[in-house]
Amino acid sequence: MKRKSFASLLYGAVPVVIGLLCIYSLPAFAADDPSQTNPASVTTPPTVTTPFSLLPLAAEDSSQTNPPTVTNPPSPPAPSRALSSGISQPNPVAFDPSMHLTPEEGREYWDRYVTGDWWGLRTLLHNWGIDFNLDYFSETASNVSGGKDTFSGNAKNSGQIWSYTDQALFGIDLNFEKMVGWEGASFEFYVTKRTGNDLGNLQNPNTIQLIQEVFGRGQTWRITSMWFKQTLLDDTFELKFGLMNMSQEFGGFYAIPFENLTFTAGITGNVAGYSMFTWPVSQWGTDFQWNATKDLSFRIGLFAFNNYWISNQYYLRVDNPGGTTGAIIPFEIDWKPKLDIFGQGQKLPGLWVLGAFGNTNHTETTGAAKSVIFGAPGSAAFTGNTFTGDWGVYGSIWQQITAPDPSRPKTGLSVFASTIWLDPRTSFQQGQIATGLYYWGPWSKRPYDACGIATGWNRVSGSVRNAERGFINSHPGSGFDVQNNEWVQEVFYSFDVYHGATVEPDLQWILNPGGYHNATNEVVFGIQLSVPL
């Protein structure tokens, strides 16, 4: 009998193990061991900010209150929007800058950071209005199968390979109200450094969306954010201006730690990255938000458009280089309902988003000019001319659907879905649809673990398909093929290993990689490491 290779054994074992972990996590909340319940004199486990930007906001329950003998440690409110670093496991959420922490509360909160409370200094600085955000994140991936076909004239045939990429983040948040009494004023300054490579760049064919999303936008130092914000009239209005990341401000949605770019926060920049630059790229602009009610807000922005910002030459600079060719105007409606799902008696949080953007860039290229045929001999006739402007529409839903265990708030099962559709003239990828499930805190004895499963569809623009088909017909034997649709599935389990540091194995199954129907379907095994410092 022929012995199976290690790769084939891994191919079969890994999805089974990760899948079982997720499946067993799906009950509304994991049952606690009745022999391990908290005695009246013991506080519940720390309710700290999760390592994810939006997950889950505290559920309302009018019928359930904490027993008077049980105290809850501080639970900083989650922000109204995701703080996406463009990575699958975003940096820890900065708590409400207005809150004051006692030394005990500070130790409990900063316990979810590897370096802790710095002997009380971190809490002291926070109460003075100064918060530091330090983070290291890495992604490793290896194609267990697939990735060694011959497409686009490049026969790489490198077989099973692996790739590593990472990001370091250094940031500071200032609350001027605490520092000098300036009500509603704050400032953020973040610098990032990325290194490594994406697996797709080392195989054939490359995928439509990055296999390792943290690779994107150049392996260099960047000023990722440098902005000032002022709230007005009891937070009814918010005005922000400076160097901002557009896909964090508009289209940030939820932030769940998947490795494939299809499922990470910032769908506008992930798909329309030629127009809406994504993390870690920032650009000069302004963002105005009207909080019409506590659940409903309207946002509009104005950003200068300049392709120089996404080049590796533009780093650690705050000037506006020559070459601005237009303006980007995004608009978004955010609804943050708290719904009684399935009659559970608790109001569970959600974030429902609908948005659109327009770009007046007068040098925008065709979608075909962003495809693999661009630059090939004889392709100029098929890549088209320039256009003035492009547009896109998008929407998303994130909704918690199971009531959290009263002794472990913020845990539970959530569902998410998103879609975006772009100008067919100028887009390489015209559309995307993605949906999935996420469970935070699946086990009572491992309250900070998480798992998720998702599926997504990436659609190449019809104008690109027509251009590729025309080029191939006029250049037989060129080695190119027509790109269509790419399907991506991913499952992960995140292990909390040490004070907020997580190790996360994941498995991706990519059908029609690169949108090529003749390509070998790809299986990718990855590991993510997140270390909040």
C-alpha positions as a Python dict, from the first residue, in 0.01 Angstrom:
ca = {
    (1, 'M'): (0, 0, 0),
    (2, 'K'): (138, 339, -96),
    (3, 'R'): (229, 553, 203),
    (4, 'K'): (75, 898, 226),
    (5, 'S'): (302, 1201, 221),
    (6, 'F'): (324, 1441, 512),
    (7, 'A'): (155, 1710, 302),
    (8, 'S'): (-144, 1488, 231),
    (9, 'L'): (-174, 1395, 599),
    (10, 'L'): (-158, 1762, 695),
    (11, 'Y'): (-413, 1844, 427),
    (12, 'G'): (-661, 1606, 590),
    (13, 'A'): (-581, 1659, 957),
    (14, 'V'): (-562, 2037, 992),
    (15, 'P'): (-911, 2122, 864),
    (16, 'V'): (-1059, 1848, 1081),
    (17, 'V'): (-891, 1976, 1397),
    (18, 'I'): (-969, 2344, 1338),
    (19, 'G'): (-1320, 2269, 1215),
    (20, 'L'): (-1403, 2062, 1523),
    (21, 'L'): (-1279, 2340, 1750),
    (22, 'C'): (-1512, 2586, 1578),
    (23, 'I'): (-1810, 2351, 1561),
    (24, 'Y'): (-1790, 2273, 1930),
    (25, 'S'): (-1779, 2647, 1999),
    (26, 'L'): (-2113, 2726, 1837),
    (27, 'P'): (-2350, 2685, 2136),
    (28, 'A'): (-2493, 3014, 2251),
    (29, 'F'): (-2233, 3012, 2525),
    (30, 'A'): (-2010, 2744, 2661),
    (31, 'A'): (-2145, 2583, 2975),
    (32, 'D'): (-1950, 2654, 3289),
    (33, 'D'): (-1843, 2374, 3517),
    (34, 'P'): (-2094, 2398, 3805),
    (35, 'S'): (-1819, 2304, 4046),
    (36, 'Q'): (-1612, 2601, 3933),
    (37, 'T'): (-1865, 2881, 3972),
    (38, 'N'): (-1744, 3204, 4122),
    (39, 'P'): (-1810, 3223, 4494),
    (40, 'A'): (-1979, 3536, 4618),
    (41, 'S'): (-1656, 3674, 4754),
    (42, 'V'): (-1461, 3637, 4431),
    (43, 'T'): (-1483, 3883, 4143),
    (44, 'T'): (-1563, 3759, 3794),
    (45, 'P'): (-1283, 3722, 3539),
    (46, 'P'): (-1164, 4057, 3406),
    (47, 'T'): (-1395, 4201, 3144),
    (48, 'V'): (-1130, 4364, 2932),
    (49, 'T'): (-1122, 4502, 2585),
    (50, 'T'): (-1096, 4225, 2330),
    (51, 'P'): (-807, 4208, 2083),
    (52, 'F'): (-1056, 4284, 1808),
    (53, 'S'): (-1172, 4624, 1708),
    (54, 'L'): (-1546, 4586, 1735),
    (55, 'L'): (-1619, 4270, 1923),
    (56, 'P'): (-1878, 4234, 2089),
    (57, 'L'): (-2020, 4543, 2250),
    (58, 'A'): (-2179, 4487, 2588),
    (59, 'A'): (-2528, 4344, 2555),
    (60, 'E'): (-2820, 4508, 2729),
    (61, 'D'): (-3038, 4294, 2953),
    (62, 'S'): (-3317, 4468, 3140),
    (63, 'S'): (-3401, 4156, 3339),
    (64, 'Q'): (-3049, 4051, 3446),
    (65, 'T'): (-2833, 4242, 3687),
    (66, 'N'): (-2509, 4144, 3851),
    (67, 'P'): (-2554, 3996, 4198),
    (68, 'P'): (-2464, 4255, 4458),
    (69, 'T'): (-2189, 4031, 4596),
    (70, 'V'): (-2014, 4001, 4258),
    (71, 'T'): (-1822, 4295, 4117),
    (72, 'N'): (-1732, 4351, 3756),
    (73, 'P'): (-1389, 4495, 3678),
    (74, 'P'): (-1376, 4786, 3435),
    (75, 'S'): (-1517, 4717, 3090),
    (76, 'P'): (-1407, 5003, 2865),
    (77, 'P'): (-1672, 5071, 2602),
    (78, 'A'): (-1587, 4964, 2251),
    (79, 'P'): (-1548, 5246, 2002),
    (80, 'S'): (-1823, 5328, 1758),
    (81, 'R'): (-1604, 5218, 1470),
    (82, 'A'): (-1343, 4952, 1409),
    (83, 'L'): (-982, 5052, 1454),
    (84, 'S'): (-853, 4841, 1174),
    (85, 'S'): (-484, 4815, 1127),
    (86, 'G'): (-540, 4632, 807),
    (87, 'I'): (-433, 4316, 976),
    (88, 'S'): (-642, 4018, 1063),
    (89, 'Q'): (-591, 4074, 1434),
    (90, 'P'): (-609, 4448, 1490),
    (91, 'N'): (-437, 4625, 1774),
    (92, 'P'): (-607, 4632, 2112),
    (93, 'V'): (-895, 4874, 2137),
    (94, 'A'): (-813, 5202, 2308),
    (95, 'F'): (-1065, 5248, 2587),
    (96, 'D'): (-1281, 5553, 2640),
    (97, 'P'): (-1033, 5838, 2687),
    (98, 'S'): (-1267, 6007, 2933),
    (99, 'M'): (-1265, 5724, 3185),
    (100, 'H'): (-1050, 5741, 3498),
    (101, 'L'): (-883, 5420, 3616),
    (102, 'T'): (-796, 5331, 3971),
    (103, 'P'): (-465, 5145, 4017),
    (104, 'E'): (-656, 4818, 4056),
    (105, 'E'): (-864, 4880, 3745),
    (106, 'G'): (-554, 4975, 3550),
    (107, 'R'): (-375, 4653, 3644),
    (108, 'E'): (-679, 4451, 3537),
    (109, 'Y'): (-709, 4632, 3204),
    (110, 'W'): (-340, 4629, 3111),
    (111, 'D'): (-314, 4263, 3209),
    (112, 'R'): (-427, 4195, 2850),
    (113, 'Y'): (-103, 4352, 2724),
    (114, 'V'): (222, 4155, 2739),
    (115, 'T'): (419, 4436, 2904),
    (116, 'G'): (139, 4504, 3152),
    (117, 'D'): (83, 4827, 3342),
    (118, 'W'): (452, 4931, 3355),
    (119, 'W'): (447, 4930, 3737),
    (120, 'G'): (148, 5165, 3735),
    (121, 'L'): (296, 5414, 3488),
    (122, 'R'): (55, 5322, 3208),
    (123, 'T'): (-250, 5388, 3426),
    (124, 'L'): (-100, 5713, 3551),
    (125, 'L'): (-32, 5830, 3195),
    (126, 'H'): (-384, 5732, 3087),
    (127, 'N'): (-536, 5939, 3366),
    (128, 'W'): (-320, 6228, 3243),
    (129, 'G'): (-458, 6178, 2889),
    (130, 'I'): (-173, 5982, 2729),
    (131, 'D'): (-218, 5627, 2593),
    (132, 'F'): (46, 5426, 2407),
    (133, 'N'): (-43, 5162, 2148),
    (134, 'L'): (239, 4917, 2076),
    (135, 'D'): (182, 4600, 1876),
    (136, 'Y'): (361, 4331, 1678),
    (137, 'F'): (180, 4106, 1431),
    (138, 'S'): (301, 3839, 1189),
    (139, 'E'): (155, 3594, 937),
    (140, 'T'): (315, 3277, 801),
    (141, 'A'): (158, 3077, 518),
    (142, 'S'): (242, 2767, 314),
    (143, 'N'): (56, 2622, 17),
    (144, 'V'): (-12, 2259, 107),
    (145, 'S'): (-139, 2209, -249),
    (146, 'G'): (-177, 2422, -560),
    (147, 'G'): (16, 2732, -659),
    (148, 'K'): (242, 2569, -918),
    (149, 'D'): (51, 2618, -1242),
    (150, 'T'): (161, 2807, -1554),
    (151, 'F'): (-34, 3126, -1612),
    (152, 'S'): (32, 3481, -1730),
    (153, 'G'): (344, 3375, -1918),
    (154, 'N'): (531, 3291, -1598),
    (155, 'A'): (595, 2924, -1523),
    (156, 'K'): (713, 2936, -1162),
    (157, 'N'): (634, 2574, -1070),
    (158, 'S'): (793, 2623, -729),
    (159, 'G'): (578, 2360, -561),
    (160, 'Q'): (511, 2381, -189),
    (161, 'I'): (651, 2706, -55),
    (162, 'W'): (605, 2931, 244),
    (163, 'S'): (609, 3301, 313),
    (164, 'Y'): (640, 3526, 618),
    (165, 'T'): (531, 3886, 663),
    (166, 'D'): (483, 4110, 965),
    (167, 'Q'): (399, 4455, 1097),
    (168, 'A'): (516, 4655, 1397),
    (169, 'L'): (304, 4946, 1520),
    (170, 'F'): (397, 5237, 1745),
    (171, 'G'): (124, 5480, 1842),
    (172, 'I'): (14, 5744, 2087),
    (173, 'D'): (-332, 5882, 2165),
    (174, 'L'): (-369, 6215, 2344),
    (175, 'N'): (-681, 6336, 2527),
    (176, 'F'): (-653, 6714, 2547),
    (177, 'E'): (-951, 6736, 2781),
    (178, 'K'): (-753, 6551, 3049),
    (179, 'M'): (-425, 6719, 2962),
    (180, 'V'): (-527, 7086, 2939),
    (181, 'G'): (-905, 7096, 2986),
    (182, 'W'): (-985, 7128, 2612),
    (183, 'E'): (-1324, 6958, 2599),
    (184, 'G'): (-1380, 6705, 2319),
    (185, 'A'): (-1031, 6740, 2165),
    (186, 'S'): (-800, 6445, 2090),
    (187, 'F'): (-501, 6354, 1875),
    (188, 'E'): (-369, 6027, 1728),
    (189, 'F'): (-27, 5948, 1583),
    (190, 'Y'): (60, 5597, 1455),
    (191, 'V'): (371, 5474, 1275),
    (192, 'T'): (397, 5127, 1119),
    (193, 'K'): (676, 4916, 973),
    (194, 'R'): (606, 4618, 745),
    (195, 'T'): (846, 4352, 617),
    (196, 'G'): (828, 4018, 435),
    (197, 'N'): (631, 3893, 137),
    (198, 'D'): (291, 3751, 43),
    (199, 'L'): (263, 3386, -56),
    (200, 'G'): (76, 3482, -372),
    (201, 'N'): (382, 3662, -505),
    (202, 'L'): (587, 3343, -483),
    (203, 'Q'): (348, 3107, -659),
    (204, 'N'): (158, 3081, -985),
    (205, 'P'): (-106, 3200, -1028),
    (206, 'N'): (-122, 3486, -783),
    (207, 'T'): (-458, 3525, -609),
    (208, 'I'): (-702, 3813, -652),
    (209, 'Q'): (-696, 3895, -281),
    (210, 'L'): (-384, 3866, -65),
    (211, 'I'): (-335, 3533, 112),
    (212, 'Q'): (-150, 3723, 389),
    (213, 'E'): (-329, 4053, 422),
    (214, 'V'): (-68, 4223, 640),
    (215, 'F'): (172, 4229, 342),
    (216, 'G'): (-10, 4502, 152),
    (217, 'R'): (99, 4855, 68),
    (218, 'G'): (475, 4820, 68),
    (219, 'Q'): (733, 4689, 310),
    (220, 'T'): (849, 5016, 459),
    (221, 'W'): (795, 5266, 739),
    (222, 'R'): (481, 5477, 713),
    (223, 'I'): (298, 5743, 909),
    (224, 'T'): (-32, 5559, 923),
    (225, 'S'): (-229, 5825, 1109),
    (226, 'M'): (-172, 6178, 1234),
    (227, 'W'): (-501, 6351, 1297),
    (228, 'F'): (-684, 6586, 1532),
    (229, 'K'): (-1049, 6534, 1632),
    (230, 'Q'): (-1295, 6772, 1793),
    (231, 'T'): (-1637, 6667, 1922),
    (232, 'L'): (-1912, 6928, 1956),
    (233, 'L'): (-2247, 6969, 2132),
    (234, 'D'): (-2221, 6669, 2364),
    (235, 'D'): (-2067, 6450, 2091),
    (236, 'T'): (-2347, 6524, 1845),
    (237, 'F'): (-2089, 6623, 1585),
    (238, 'E'): (-1734, 6498, 1527),
    (239, 'L'): (-1481, 6674, 1306),
    (240, 'K'): (-1151, 6508, 1223),
    (241, 'F'): (-872, 6629, 994),
    (242, 'G'): (-513, 6537, 919),
    (243, 'L'): (-339, 6232, 775),
    (244, 'M'): (-599, 5957, 789),
    (245, 'N'): (-651, 5606, 659),
    (246, 'M'): (-959, 5620, 436),
    (247, 'S'): (-1064, 5257, 469),
    (248, 'Q'): (-1053, 5288, 846),
    (249, 'E'): (-1274, 5595, 836),
    (250, 'F'): (-1510, 5462, 566),
    (251, 'G'): (-1573, 5091, 519),
    (252, 'G'): (-1387, 4979, 831),
    (253, 'F'): (-1679, 4765, 946),
    (254, 'Y'): (-1589, 4484, 1181),
    (255, 'A'): (-1236, 4357, 1245),
    (256, 'I'): (-1209, 3980, 1278),
    (257, 'P'): (-872, 3800, 1261),
    (258, 'F'): (-886, 3615, 931),
    (259, 'E'): (-564, 3593, 731),
    (260, 'N'): (-705, 3624, 379),
    (261, 'L'): (-770, 3985, 277),
    (262, 'T'): (-1119, 3888, 156),
    (263, 'F'): (-1245, 3878, 515),
    (264, 'T'): (-1056, 4156, 691),
    (265, 'A'): (-1169, 4506, 781),
    (266, 'G'): (-1152, 4788, 530),
    (267, 'I'): (-1339, 4644, 232),
    (268, 'T'): (-1318, 4975, 44),
    (269, 'G'): (-938, 4973, 42),
    (270, 'N'): (-912, 4595, 3),
    (271, 'V'): (-1108, 4591, -324),
    (272, 'A'): (-1091, 4952, -447),
    (273, 'G'): (-734, 5004, -334),
    (274, 'Y'): (-647, 5197, -650),
    (275, 'S'): (-890, 5469, -536),
    (276, 'M'): (-958, 5423, -161),
    (277, 'F'): (-614, 5366, -9),
    (278, 'T'): (-609, 5122, 279),
    (279, 'W'): (-404, 5077, 598),
    (280, 'P'): (-118, 5153, 649),
    (281, 'V'): (-132, 5434, 388),
    (282, 'S'): (-264, 5770, 507),
    (283, 'Q'): (-355, 6082, 314),
    (284, 'W'): (-462, 6434, 393),
    (285, 'G'): (-832, 6477, 443),
    (286, 'T'): (-1122, 6559, 671),
    (287, 'D'): (-1407, 6350, 811),
    (288, 'F'): (-1729, 6497, 948),
    (289, 'Q'): (-1977, 6283, 1144),
    (290, 'W'): (-2327, 6366, 1268),
    (291, 'N'): (-2455, 6139, 1543),
    (292, 'A'): (-2825, 6190, 1479),
    (293, 'T'): (-2922, 5947, 1756),
    (294, 'K'): (-2730, 5715, 1985),
    (295, 'D'): (-2774, 5442, 1720),
    (296, 'L'): (-2764, 5631, 1389),
    (297, 'S'): (-2485, 5841, 1241),
    (298, 'F'): (-2402, 6000, 905),
    (299, 'R'): (-2045, 6055, 781),
    (300, 'I'): (-1894, 6243, 491),
    (301, 'G'): (-1530, 6294, 402),
    (302, 'L'): (-1305, 6483, 165),
    (303, 'F'): (-958, 6345, 84),
    (304, 'A'): (-690, 6457, -160),
    (305, 'F'): (-603, 6186, -414),
    (306, 'N'): (-238, 6136, -499),
    (307, 'N'): (-85, 5807, -618),
    (308, 'Y'): (250, 5913, -474),
    (309, 'W'): (122, 5830, -125),
    (310, 'I'): (115, 5457, -197),
    (311, 'S'): (471, 5448, -329),
    (312, 'N'): (757, 5327, -112),
    (313, 'Q'): (927, 5665, -162),
    (314, 'Y'): (660, 5840, 46),
    (315, 'Y'): (725, 5737, 404),
    (316, 'L'): (763, 5919, 734),
    (317, 'R'): (667, 6239, 554),
    (318, 'V'): (383, 6479, 631),
    (319, 'D'): (394, 6702, 325),
    (320, 'N'): (159, 6691, 29),
    (321, 'P'): (380, 6598, -270),
    (322, 'G'): (312, 6720, -620),
    (323, 'G'): (85, 6508, -832),
    (324, 'T'): (-256, 6549, -669),
    (325, 'T'): (-502, 6458, -945),
    (326, 'G'): (-841, 6473, -775),
    (327, 'A'): (-1045, 6437, -461),
    (328, 'I'): (-1225, 6143, -300),
    (329, 'I'): (-1565, 6208, -143),
    (330, 'P'): (-1702, 5915, 62),
    (331, 'F'): (-2040, 5909, 236),
    (332, 'E'): (-2162, 5654, 488),
    (333, 'I'): (-2461, 5573, 708),
    (334, 'D'): (-2389, 5372, 1025),
    (335, 'W'): (-2664, 5207, 1228),
    (336, 'K'): (-2568, 5051, 1561),
    (337, 'P'): (-2881, 4870, 1678),
    (338, 'K'): (-2922, 4654, 1985),
    (339, 'L'): (-3165, 4378, 1891),
    (340, 'D'): (-3342, 4104, 2082),
    (341, 'I'): (-3236, 3811, 1863),
    (342, 'F'): (-3448, 3494, 1879),
    (343, 'G'): (-3639, 3630, 2180),
    (344, 'Q'): (-3349, 3576, 2419),
    (345, 'G'): (-3448, 3871, 2636),
    (346, 'Q'): (-3123, 4057, 2577),
    (347, 'K'): (-3048, 4335, 2333),
    (348, 'L'): (-2745, 4234, 2131),
    (349, 'P'): (-2522, 4488, 1953),
    (350, 'G'): (-2466, 4524, 1582),
    (351, 'L'): (-2320, 4755, 1320),
    (352, 'W'): (-2502, 4794, 987),
    (353, 'V'): (-2328, 5009, 725),
    (354, 'L'): (-2424, 5150, 386),
    (355, 'G'): (-2183, 5372, 195),
    (356, 'A'): (-2063, 5508, -137),
    (357, 'F'): (-1767, 5705, -269),
    (358, 'G'): (-1670, 5906, -575),
    (359, 'N'): (-1324, 6001, -700),
    (360, 'T'): (-1260, 6295, -932),
    (361, 'N'): (-914, 6166, -1033),
    (362, 'H'): (-866, 6275, -1394),
    (363, 'T'): (-591, 6020, -1468),
    (364, 'E'): (-771, 5700, -1365),
    (365, 'T'): (-679, 5399, -1579),
    (366, 'T'): (-894, 5114, -1704),
    (367, 'G'): (-940, 4792, -1513),
    (368, 'A'): (-740, 4612, -1781),
    (369, 'A'): (-442, 4841, -1711),
    (370, 'K'): (-444, 4696, -1359),
    (371, 'S'): (-446, 4333, -1484),
    (372, 'V'): (-170, 4086, -1567),
    (373, 'I'): (-170, 4169, -1939),
    (374, 'F'): (-59, 4528, -1878),
    (375, 'G'): (293, 4572, -2010),
    (376, 'A'): (290, 4256, -2219),
    (377, 'P'): (403, 4311, -2578),
    (378, 'G'): (104, 4417, -2787),
    (379, 'S'): (-126, 4481, -2488),
    (380, 'A'): (-151, 4860, -2527),
    (381, 'A'): (-445, 4832, -2765),
    (382, 'F'): (-643, 4640, -2501),
    (383, 'T'): (-562, 4831, -2182),
    (384, 'G'): (-748, 5145, -2292),
    (385, 'N'): (-722, 5512, -2215),
    (386, 'T'): (-758, 5716, -1895),
    (387, 'F'): (-1086, 5828, -1739),
    (388, 'T'): (-1200, 6111, -1519),
    (389, 'G'): (-1333, 5970, -1195),
    (390, 'D'): (-1462, 5641, -1060),
    (391, 'W'): (-1715, 5531, -800),
    (392, 'G'): (-1819, 5250, -570),
    (393, 'V'): (-2099, 5140, -335),
    (394, 'Y'): (-2066, 4909, -36),
    (395, 'G'): (-2247, 4772, 265),
    (396, 'S'): (-2195, 4542, 559),
    (397, 'I'): (-2366, 4382, 856),
    (398, 'W'): (-2208, 4268, 1180),
    (399, 'Q'): (-2452, 4139, 1438),
    (400, 'Q'): (-2412, 3944, 1759),
    (401, 'I'): (-2675, 3670, 1757),
    (402, 'T'): (-2634, 3477, 2084),
    (403, 'A'): (-2684, 3620, 2429),
    (404, 'P'): (-2362, 3628, 2629),
    (405, 'D'): (-2325, 3439, 2954),
    (406, 'P'): (-2402, 3695, 3228),
    (407, 'S'): (-2084, 3590, 3410),
    (408, 'R'): (-1880, 3639, 3091),
    (409, 'P'): (-2012, 3943, 2903),
    (410, 'K'): (-1888, 4021, 2553),
    (411, 'T'): (-1872, 3653, 2459),
    (412, 'G'): (-2096, 3494, 2200),
    (413, 'L'): (-2159, 3411, 1837),
    (414, 'S'): (-2169, 3683, 1573),
    (415, 'V'): (-2258, 3681, 1205),
    (416, 'F'): (-2111, 3917, 947),
    (417, 'A'): (-2156, 3988, 578),
    (418, 'S'): (-2026, 4252, 338),
    (419, 'T'): (-2032, 4345, -27),
    (420, 'I'): (-1884, 4610, -256),
    (421, 'W'): (-1941, 4696, -623),
    (422, 'L'): (-1722, 4929, -826),
    (423, 'D'): (-1714, 5125, -1151),
    (424, 'P'): (-1675, 4855, -1422),
    (425, 'R'): (-1463, 5083, -1642),
    (426, 'T'): (-1185, 5143, -1391),
    (427, 'S'): (-1189, 4845, -1155),
    (428, 'F'): (-987, 4526, -1190),
    (429, 'Q'): (-1202, 4351, -930),
    (430, 'Q'): (-1554, 4478, -980),
    (431, 'G'): (-1726, 4308, -687),
    (432, 'Q'): (-1695, 4107, -370),
    (433, 'I'): (-1938, 3924, -141),
    (434, 'A'): (-1826, 3772, 190),
    (435, 'T'): (-2001, 3624, 493),
    (436, 'G'): (-1910, 3422, 799),
    (437, 'L'): (-1943, 3340, 1168),
    (438, 'Y'): (-1725, 3444, 1458),
    (439, 'Y'): (-1726, 3324, 1819),
    (440, 'W'): (-1534, 3501, 2093),
    (441, 'G'): (-1479, 3323, 2425),
    (442, 'P'): (-1603, 2974, 2328),
    (443, 'W'): (-1476, 2796, 2639),
    (444, 'S'): (-1532, 2890, 3002),
    (445, 'K'): (-1178, 2788, 3096),
    (446, 'R'): (-1029, 2971, 2794),
    (447, 'P'): (-1233, 3293, 2794),
    (448, 'Y'): (-1011, 3483, 2550),
    (449, 'D'): (-990, 3223, 2270),
    (450, 'A'): (-1181, 3284, 1948),
    (451, 'C'): (-1268, 3106, 1625),
    (452, 'G'): (-1430, 3184, 1294),
    (453, 'I'): (-1530, 3049, 956),
    (454, 'A'): (-1601, 3247, 638),
    (455, 'T'): (-1660, 3220, 266),
    (456, 'G'): (-1612, 3486, 1),
    (457, 'W'): (-1650, 3552, -372),
    (458, 'N'): (-1420, 3784, -569),
    (459, 'R'): (-1538, 3894, -916),
    (460, 'V'): (-1303, 4024, -1188),
    (461, 'S'): (-1452, 4311, -1388),
    (462, 'G'): (-1621, 4232, -1721),
    (463, 'S'): (-1408, 4495, -1895),
    (464, 'V'): (-1095, 4312, -1780),
    (465, 'R'): (-1225, 3977, -1903),
    (466, 'N'): (-1307, 4125, -2243),
    (467, 'A'): (-961, 4285, -2271),
    (468, 'E'): (-783, 3963, -2172),
    (469, 'R'): (-994, 3761, -2414),
    (470, 'G'): (-915, 4001, -2698),
    (471, 'F'): (-544, 3999, -2621),
    (472, 'I'): (-530, 3617, -2602),
    (473, 'N'): (-716, 3578, -2932),
    (474, 'S'): (-471, 3810, -3106),
    (475, 'H'): (-166, 3657, -2936),
    (476, 'P'): (-210, 3279, -2938),
    (477, 'G'): (45, 3095, -2729),
    (478, 'S'): (112, 3397, -2508),
    (479, 'G'): (58, 3191, -2191),
    (480, 'F'): (-218, 3417, -2059),
    (481, 'D'): (-570, 3312, -1963),
    (482, 'V'): (-897, 3489, -1885),
    (483, 'Q'): (-968, 3571, -1520),
    (484, 'N'): (-1319, 3533, -1381),
    (485, 'N'): (-1425, 3449, -1025),
    (486, 'E'): (-1226, 3339, -721),
    (487, 'W'): (-1386, 3165, -421),
    (488, 'V'): (-1216, 3175, -80),
    (489, 'Q'): (-1297, 2976, 233),
    (490, 'E'): (-1115, 3013, 564),
    (491, 'V'): (-1140, 2871, 915),
    (492, 'F'): (-927, 2971, 1215),
    (493, 'Y'): (-888, 2916, 1587),
    (494, 'S'): (-713, 3178, 1801),
    (495, 'F'): (-537, 3061, 2119),
    (496, 'D'): (-478, 3321, 2388),
    (497, 'V'): (-136, 3217, 2517),
    (498, 'Y'): (-4, 3497, 2738),
    (499, 'H'): (-167, 3822, 2853),
    (500, 'G'): (-337, 3902, 2522),
    (501, 'A'): (-74, 3746, 2297),
    (502, 'T'): (-240, 3499, 2059),
    (503, 'V'): (-131, 3220, 1825),
    (504, 'E'): (-380, 3145, 1551),
    (505, 'P'): (-363, 2852, 1307),
    (506, 'D'): (-586, 2891, 1002),
    (507, 'L'): (-667, 2705, 684),
    (508, 'Q'): (-764, 2860, 351),
    (509, 'W'): (-921, 2679, 57),
    (510, 'I'): (-904, 2889, -259),
    (511, 'L'): (-1108, 2780, -562),
    (512, 'N'): (-1009, 2919, -902),
    (513, 'P'): (-709, 3106, -758),
    (514, 'G'): (-650, 3428, -947),
    (515, 'G'): (-992, 3383, -1109),
    (516, 'Y'): (-853, 3113, -1343),
    (517, 'H'): (-1101, 2828, -1386),
    (518, 'N'): (-821, 2601, -1510),
    (519, 'A'): (-595, 2663, -1210),
    (520, 'T'): (-537, 2400, -944),
    (521, 'N'): (-742, 2475, -635),
    (522, 'E'): (-518, 2582, -351),
    (523, 'V'): (-498, 2479, 15),
    (524, 'V'): (-298, 2712, 241),
    (525, 'F'): (-205, 2653, 602),
    (526, 'G'): (-116, 2963, 801),
    (527, 'I'): (-25, 3081, 1148),
    (528, 'Q'): (-80, 3430, 1283),
    (529, 'L'): (95, 3575, 1587),
    (530, 'S'): (-35, 3884, 1764),
    (531, 'V'): (154, 4044, 2053),
    (532, 'P'): (-7, 4356, 2207),
    (533, 'L'): (266, 4531, 2401),
}
